[in-house]
Amino acid sequence: MSSLGLGVNIDRRMTAHAKSALAAARYARFLLRPVLASRLPTRTRLGIYKTYVRSRITYAAAAWYHLIPQVMRVKLQAQQNLALRTIVGAGRYVSNAVIARDLDVESLEEFIRRLARNLYERADGGPHEHLHN
């Protein structure tokens, strides 16, 4: 296993980095639980989640997310689901899809696809020809 200078752990299936991202997201969610469950406005709590938790899950994800096993993708999505459930104070009977829809939050997979699409479009349209296509 090797590590890029920016904190991405490279291995055959990228599981080392996915596990690291999962642990970082769990820890951030644990530390922020009082804030996410507070009486702050929902949009504020959602912004805090996106800034401090989701950013840990999706750091450099355009490069590694498609390489990780499905089981790791499910675990990463579960961290988002748990955070959103905490933000709205929803019980077990409310589905994750309903919570995400009501908060207008896309799934991690959709979010990462959008990030990757934007990255590739900027590279194709940029002045550096070696990054085109």
C-alpha positions as CSV (number, residue, x, y, z in Angstrom):
1,M,0.0,0.0,0.0
2,S,1.2,3.5,-0.8
3,S,-0.1,6.9,0.1
4,L,-0.3,10.0,-2.0
5,G,0.9,13.2,-0.4
6,L,-2.7,14.3,0.0
7,G,-3.9,11.5,2.2
8,V,-5.3,9.0,-0.2
9,N,-4.2,5.4,0.6
10,I,-3.6,3.4,-2.6
11,D,-4.1,-0.4,-2.6
12,R,-5.5,-2.9,-5.0
13,R,-9.2,-2.4,-4.3
14,M,-8.9,1.0,-2.5
15,T,-10.4,-0.6,0.6
16,A,-7.7,1.0,2.8
17,H,-8.7,4.5,1.8
18,A,-12.4,3.6,2.0
19,K,-12.0,2.3,5.5
20,S,-10.1,5.4,6.5
21,A,-12.8,7.6,5.0
22,L,-15.4,5.6,6.9
23,A,-13.6,5.9,10.2
24,A,-13.1,9.7,9.7
25,A,-16.8,10.1,8.9
26,R,-17.9,8.1,11.9
27,Y,-15.7,10.1,14.2
28,A,-16.8,13.4,12.8
29,R,-20.5,12.3,13.1
30,F,-19.8,11.2,16.7
31,L,-18.2,14.6,17.6
32,L,-21.0,16.6,15.9
33,R,-23.9,14.5,17.2
34,P,-24.9,17.2,19.8
35,V,-24.9,19.9,17.0
36,L,-26.7,17.7,14.5
37,A,-29.4,16.9,17.0
38,S,-29.7,20.5,18.3
39,R,-32.4,23.0,17.7
40,L,-30.4,24.9,15.1
41,P,-32.3,25.4,11.8
42,T,-32.4,22.2,9.7
43,R,-30.5,23.9,6.8
44,T,-27.7,24.9,9.2
45,R,-27.4,21.4,10.6
46,L,-27.4,20.0,7.0
47,G,-24.7,22.5,6.0
48,I,-22.6,21.3,9.0
49,Y,-23.1,17.7,7.9
50,K,-22.1,18.5,4.4
51,T,-19.0,20.4,5.5
52,Y,-17.6,18.2,8.2
53,V,-18.9,14.7,7.6
54,R,-19.7,14.3,3.9
55,S,-16.5,16.0,2.9
56,R,-14.6,13.3,4.8
57,I,-16.5,10.5,3.0
58,T,-16.0,12.1,-0.5
59,Y,-12.5,13.4,-0.4
60,A,-10.9,12.5,-3.8
61,A,-13.9,10.1,-4.3
62,A,-14.0,10.8,-8.1
63,A,-10.7,8.8,-8.2
64,W,-11.4,5.9,-5.9
65,Y,-15.2,5.4,-5.3
66,H,-15.8,3.3,-8.4
67,L,-13.0,0.9,-7.4
68,I,-14.3,0.0,-3.9
69,P,-16.5,-3.1,-3.3
70,Q,-20.2,-2.6,-3.0
71,V,-20.2,-3.5,0.7
72,M,-18.0,-0.5,1.4
73,R,-20.3,1.8,-0.7
74,V,-23.2,0.7,1.5
75,K,-21.3,1.4,4.7
76,L,-20.4,4.9,3.4
77,Q,-24.0,5.6,2.4
78,A,-25.1,4.4,5.9
79,Q,-23.0,7.2,7.5
80,Q,-24.9,9.7,5.4
81,N,-28.2,8.0,6.3
82,L,-27.4,8.1,10.0
83,A,-26.4,11.7,10.0
84,L,-29.6,12.8,8.1
85,R,-31.7,10.8,10.5
86,T,-30.1,12.6,13.4
87,I,-30.6,16.0,11.8
88,V,-34.4,15.5,11.4
89,G,-34.8,13.4,14.5
90,A,-36.6,10.6,12.5
91,G,-37.5,7.3,14.1
92,R,-36.8,3.9,12.7
93,Y,-40.1,3.8,10.9
94,V,-39.1,6.6,8.4
95,S,-37.2,5.3,5.4
96,N,-33.9,6.8,4.5
97,A,-35.2,7.6,1.0
98,V,-38.0,9.7,2.5
99,I,-35.6,11.6,4.7
100,A,-33.2,12.3,1.9
101,R,-36.0,13.4,-0.4
102,D,-37.4,15.8,2.2
103,L,-34.0,17.3,2.8
104,D,-33.3,17.4,-0.9
105,V,-30.0,15.5,-0.4
106,E,-28.8,13.2,-3.2
107,S,-27.3,9.8,-2.4
108,L,-23.5,9.6,-2.1
109,E,-23.3,7.7,-5.4
110,E,-25.2,10.5,-7.2
111,F,-23.2,13.2,-5.5
112,I,-19.8,11.5,-6.4
113,R,-21.0,11.0,-10.0
114,R,-21.8,14.7,-10.2
115,L,-18.4,15.6,-8.8
116,A,-16.6,13.3,-11.3
117,R,-18.7,14.6,-14.2
118,N,-17.8,18.2,-13.3
119,L,-14.2,17.3,-12.9
120,Y,-13.9,15.6,-16.3
121,E,-15.9,18.5,-18.0
122,R,-13.5,21.1,-16.5
123,A,-10.5,19.0,-17.6
124,D,-11.9,18.6,-21.2
125,G,-12.6,22.3,-21.5
126,G,-9.4,23.5,-19.9
127,P,-6.3,24.9,-21.5
128,H,-4.2,21.8,-20.8
129,E,-4.4,19.6,-23.8
130,H,-2.9,16.6,-22.0
131,L,-6.0,16.5,-19.8
132,H,-8.5,16.4,-22.6
133,N,-10.5,13.2,-23.3
